[in-house]
């Protein structure tokens, strides 16, 4: 099989009033013969936060990983259907996965700083992958901006050369956000980013998401109903690999259309 061409991702951004930032169309994800998500179609709008909720094993994280082609890194995993970023299919043969992940960054459930790298080099790591070598001064400017956007600069500016593993869990997670932001993504995906954090660190991450919504489009998987209500503009409910409904968050939590959604958010199962 020939290698996938490594074309630069350069779609023309469309107005949010014309099209969503991301659109999934009849998306299916497989692990071998097992289908993990089924015919999911949903829009994620520009500079808004979509919370993705549902019980464990319902396909939330798999769906998120399909949005930046992380799913295909799993052996025997595959996707059919379409994911459009600004109207262009990210799974098209002429689009490289690296280019997609530059535009659609991801932060995982547990903080994943590179243990052998300094705080500075952790943030700068993605720049080399997407744009090659840069001058040290230019890299330092990007690192500072990313750390400021992640609300971490003031806490680490005097110890950028120290190992990232010296940071607290909450700081490490914000460092991972900074690393994702360093490549100037259009979209930020977060897979239960506060699941392993203490309440104070969780609050910092939620405050960060509230601030970032004016700059990037965000999709966050969370098991915390209160968190979904606090941070999101819209909420999508998944069950057994299917998207049951998606609605403005206030409407979802006060008047869900599907009785299965109501049962889940009121704690009758899940």
Secondary structure, DSSP 4 states (H G I P E B T S, - for coil): -PPPP-BPP------TTTS-SEEEEEEEEEETTEEEEEEEEEEE-TT-EEEEE-STTSSHHHHHHHTTT-GGGSTTEEEEEEEEETTEETTSTTB-HHHHHHHEEEE-SS----TTSBHHHHHHHHHHHHH----HHHHHHHHHHHHHHTT-HHHHTT-TTSBGGGS-HHHHHHHHHHHHHTT--SEEEEESTTTTS-HHHHHHHHHHHHHHTTTSEEEEE-S-HHHHHHH-SEEEEEETTEEEEEEEHHHHHHS-SSHHHHHHHTTS--
